[in-house]
Amino acid sequence: MTNQQLFDYLLRIGDNTLILGQRLGEWCGHGPAIEEDIALTNTALDYFGQTTNAFKHAGEIENKGRDEDQIAFLRDAEEYRNFLIAELPNGDYAFTISRQFFFSTWYYLYLRELCNSKNEFLRGFAEKSIKEVKYHWQHSSEWMKRLGDGTEESHERMQQAINEIWEYTGEMFLADELDEAAISSGFGVDVAALRTEWNQIVSSVLHEATLTKPADGWFQKGGHIGKHTEHIGALLSDMQYMQRTYPNSKW
């Protein structure tokens, strides 16, 4: 795996947590209960910490003088490599929890495999991050059950959210040449191989939540190669405001 390929691989990891963290951060002060307000904000902070680690190392590999802040905030939309599911607007709480559950399940399985990476940084990154992501998965799966098997309205909202998000889940298992290079070098994860266990876990939780898993079919894709939804522009406008308005500012 070349340095450029490793850099691109780190962007995919960091962009997922950066963009989804930005979405979760939008709930700050707007959660349905103070505990959930804090829980979602803490998840966002966990993601930002992971993003910082990934981008800092990416900048060192790139060796062009860019730090983690410049990589995070000073790229155009087509340069981001996150899954489309991460950039979807929050919607209601049912939508946010469903999205979080689908992604957290995938991310936990991904990090579990990345713990076996031959690359020292990726292995250490996974070993540290998986502890946080396991909690994210537990939190979202419990809320899937509580809302799915709750009131008639909460059940309907959860089912609607699942139905809307489902077509964005297939992208998480789509492998390309970069993934193949990561696998062949022993650095990365065979994302396609995660699908069976992901489906088993998702099916089990949805069954307990009295929710119906949508049928597999056509799915949205393109985020990992820079083809995004119309939502990415507004999200980046908010996220990049400080760096664009006050270049090179430091906290």
C-alpha positions as CSV (number, residue, x, y, z in Angstrom):
1,M,0.0,0.0,0.0
2,T,1.5,3.3,-1.1
3,N,1.6,6.4,1.1
4,Q,-1.0,8.0,-1.1
5,Q,-3.3,5.0,-0.7
6,L,-2.8,5.1,3.0
7,F,-3.6,8.8,3.1
8,D,-6.8,8.2,1.1
9,Y,-7.7,5.3,3.4
10,L,-7.3,7.5,6.4
11,L,-9.5,10.2,4.8
12,R,-12.3,7.7,4.4
13,I,-12.1,6.8,8.1
14,G,-11.8,10.3,9.3
15,D,-14.4,11.8,7.0
16,N,-17.1,9.4,8.2
17,T,-16.6,10.4,11.8
18,L,-16.1,14.1,11.0
19,I,-19.3,14.4,9.0
20,L,-21.5,12.2,11.2
21,G,-20.0,14.0,14.3
22,Q,-21.0,17.3,12.8
23,R,-24.6,16.0,12.3
24,L,-24.8,14.7,15.9
25,G,-23.4,18.0,17.2
26,E,-26.4,19.7,15.7
27,W,-28.5,18.1,18.4
28,C,-26.6,20.0,21.2
29,G,-29.3,21.9,23.1
30,H,-32.1,20.2,21.1
31,G,-32.2,16.6,22.5
32,P,-35.5,15.1,23.7
33,A,-34.1,14.8,27.2
34,I,-31.0,16.2,28.9
35,E,-29.4,12.7,29.1
36,E,-29.8,12.2,25.4
37,D,-28.6,15.7,24.6
38,I,-25.4,14.9,26.5
39,A,-25.1,11.4,25.0
40,L,-25.3,12.5,21.4
41,T,-22.9,15.4,22.1
42,N,-20.4,13.0,23.7
43,T,-20.7,10.7,20.7
44,A,-19.9,13.6,18.5
45,L,-16.9,14.5,20.6
46,D,-15.7,10.9,20.4
47,Y,-15.9,11.0,16.7
48,F,-14.0,14.3,16.5
49,G,-11.3,12.8,18.6
50,Q,-11.0,9.9,16.2
51,T,-11.0,12.3,13.3
52,T,-8.2,14.3,14.8
53,N,-6.1,11.2,15.2
54,A,-6.7,10.0,11.7
55,F,-6.1,13.4,10.0
56,K,-3.0,14.2,12.1
57,H,-1.4,11.0,10.9
58,A,-2.7,11.5,7.3
59,G,-1.0,15.0,7.3
60,E,2.3,13.4,8.4
61,I,2.0,10.8,5.6
62,E,1.1,13.4,3.0
63,N,4.0,15.6,4.1
64,K,2.7,18.8,2.4
65,G,2.4,20.9,5.5
66,R,-1.3,20.3,6.2
67,D,-2.4,19.6,9.7
68,E,-5.5,18.0,10.9
69,D,-7.5,21.3,11.0
70,Q,-6.6,22.1,7.4
71,I,-7.5,18.6,6.2
72,A,-10.8,18.7,8.1
73,F,-12.0,22.2,7.1
74,L,-10.2,23.4,4.0
75,R,-11.4,20.9,1.3
76,D,-14.2,21.2,-1.2
77,A,-17.2,18.9,-1.1
78,E,-16.0,16.5,-3.8
79,E,-12.8,15.9,-1.8
80,Y,-14.7,14.4,1.2
81,R,-14.9,10.6,1.3
82,N,-17.6,9.9,3.8
83,F,-20.5,7.5,3.3
84,L,-23.7,9.3,2.2
85,I,-25.6,8.0,5.3
86,A,-23.3,10.2,7.4
87,E,-24.3,13.5,5.7
88,L,-28.1,13.0,5.8
89,P,-30.0,15.6,7.7
90,N,-30.9,14.6,11.3
91,G,-34.7,14.6,10.8
92,D,-36.5,13.6,14.0
93,Y,-35.0,11.6,16.8
94,A,-36.1,8.3,15.3
95,F,-34.2,9.1,12.1
96,T,-31.0,10.1,14.0
97,I,-31.1,7.0,16.2
98,S,-31.7,4.6,13.2
99,R,-28.9,6.2,11.3
100,Q,-26.6,5.9,14.3
101,F,-27.5,2.3,14.9
102,F,-26.9,1.2,11.3
103,F,-23.5,3.1,11.2
104,S,-22.4,2.1,14.7
105,T,-23.0,-1.6,14.0
106,W,-20.9,-1.4,10.8
107,Y,-18.2,0.7,12.4
108,Y,-17.9,-1.6,15.4
109,L,-17.4,-4.6,13.1
110,Y,-15.0,-2.6,11.0
111,L,-12.8,-1.6,13.9
112,R,-12.9,-5.1,15.3
113,E,-11.2,-6.3,12.1
114,L,-8.9,-3.3,11.9
115,C,-7.5,-4.3,15.3
116,N,-5.7,-7.0,13.3
117,S,-4.1,-4.5,10.9
118,K,-0.4,-4.9,10.1
119,N,-0.1,-1.2,10.1
120,E,0.9,0.0,13.6
121,F,-1.1,3.2,13.5
122,L,-4.3,1.7,12.1
123,R,-4.1,-1.1,14.7
124,G,-3.6,1.3,17.5
125,F,-6.4,3.6,16.2
126,A,-8.8,0.7,16.1
127,E,-7.9,-0.6,19.5
128,K,-8.5,2.8,21.1
129,S,-11.6,3.8,19.1
130,I,-13.5,0.5,19.4
131,K,-14.1,1.0,23.1
132,E,-16.0,4.2,22.4
133,V,-17.8,2.8,19.4
134,K,-19.0,-0.2,21.4
135,Y,-20.9,2.2,23.7
136,H,-22.3,4.1,20.7
137,W,-23.7,0.8,19.4
138,Q,-25.1,-0.2,22.7
139,H,-26.8,3.2,23.2
140,S,-28.4,3.3,19.8
141,S,-29.5,-0.3,19.8
142,E,-31.3,0.1,23.1
143,W,-33.1,3.2,21.8
144,M,-34.1,1.2,18.7
145,K,-35.8,-1.3,21.0
146,R,-37.4,1.3,23.3
147,L,-38.8,3.4,20.4
148,G,-39.7,0.5,18.1
149,D,-41.5,-1.4,20.9
150,G,-42.9,1.7,22.5
151,T,-46.0,3.7,21.6
152,E,-47.8,3.5,18.3
153,E,-46.4,6.8,17.2
154,S,-42.8,5.9,18.2
155,H,-43.1,2.6,16.4
156,E,-44.4,4.3,13.2
157,R,-41.7,6.9,13.3
158,M,-38.9,4.3,13.7
159,Q,-40.3,2.2,10.9
160,Q,-40.5,5.2,8.6
161,A,-36.9,6.2,9.5
162,I,-35.6,2.7,8.8
163,N,-37.4,2.6,5.4
164,E,-35.9,6.0,4.4
165,I,-32.3,5.2,5.5
166,W,-32.1,1.6,4.2
167,E,-31.1,2.5,0.7
168,Y,-28.0,4.2,2.1
169,T,-26.7,1.2,4.1
170,G,-25.4,-0.8,1.1
171,E,-22.6,1.7,0.4
172,M,-20.8,0.6,3.7
173,F,-20.1,-2.8,2.1
174,L,-19.0,-1.6,-1.3
175,A,-15.3,-2.4,-1.9
176,D,-13.1,-0.8,-4.6
177,E,-9.5,-0.7,-5.6
178,L,-8.4,1.2,-2.5
179,D,-10.0,-1.4,-0.3
180,E,-8.4,-4.2,-2.3
181,A,-5.0,-2.5,-1.9
182,A,-5.6,-2.2,1.9
183,I,-6.6,-5.8,2.1
184,S,-3.7,-7.2,0.1
185,S,-1.2,-5.3,2.2
186,G,-2.7,-6.6,5.4
187,F,-3.5,-3.0,6.4
188,G,-7.2,-2.7,5.9
189,V,-10.6,-4.5,6.2
190,D,-12.6,-6.5,3.7
191,V,-15.8,-4.4,4.1
192,A,-17.8,-6.7,1.9
193,A,-17.2,-9.6,4.3
194,L,-18.8,-7.6,7.1
195,R,-22.3,-7.6,5.6
196,T,-23.4,-11.0,6.8
197,E,-22.8,-10.4,10.4
198,W,-24.1,-6.8,10.1
199,N,-27.3,-8.2,8.7
200,Q,-27.6,-10.7,11.5
201,I,-27.1,-8.1,14.3
202,V,-29.5,-5.6,12.6
203,S,-32.1,-8.3,12.1
204,S,-31.9,-9.4,15.7
205,V,-32.3,-5.9,17.1
206,L,-35.1,-5.0,14.7
207,H,-36.9,-8.2,15.7
208,E,-36.7,-7.3,19.4
209,A,-37.9,-3.8,18.5
210,T,-40.9,-5.2,16.6
211,L,-39.7,-3.4,13.5
212,T,-39.5,-4.8,9.9
213,K,-36.2,-4.9,8.1
214,P,-36.6,-3.6,4.5
215,A,-35.8,-5.8,1.6
216,D,-32.4,-5.4,0.0
217,G,-32.3,-3.8,-3.4
218,W,-30.8,-0.9,-5.2
219,F,-28.7,1.4,-2.9
220,Q,-27.3,4.9,-3.0
221,K,-23.5,5.2,-3.4
222,G,-20.8,7.6,-4.3
223,G,-19.7,9.2,-1.1
224,H,-16.4,7.3,-0.9
225,I,-15.4,8.7,-4.3
226,G,-16.6,12.3,-3.7
227,K,-20.1,12.1,-5.2
228,H,-22.4,13.4,-2.5
229,T,-26.0,14.4,-1.8
230,E,-27.2,17.9,-2.1
231,H,-27.0,18.1,1.7
232,I,-23.2,18.2,1.9
233,G,-23.0,21.8,0.8
234,A,-25.0,23.3,3.6
235,L,-23.3,21.1,6.2
236,L,-19.8,22.1,5.1
237,S,-20.8,25.8,5.0
238,D,-21.6,25.6,8.7
239,M,-18.7,23.4,9.5
240,Q,-16.0,25.4,7.7
241,Y,-17.2,28.9,8.5
242,M,-14.6,29.7,11.1
243,Q,-11.7,28.4,9.2
244,R,-12.8,30.1,5.9
245,T,-13.6,33.4,7.6
246,Y,-10.5,33.5,9.9
247,P,-7.8,31.5,8.1
248,N,-5.3,29.5,10.2
249,S,-7.2,30.3,13.4
250,K,-6.3,28.1,16.4
251,W,-8.3,27.3,19.5
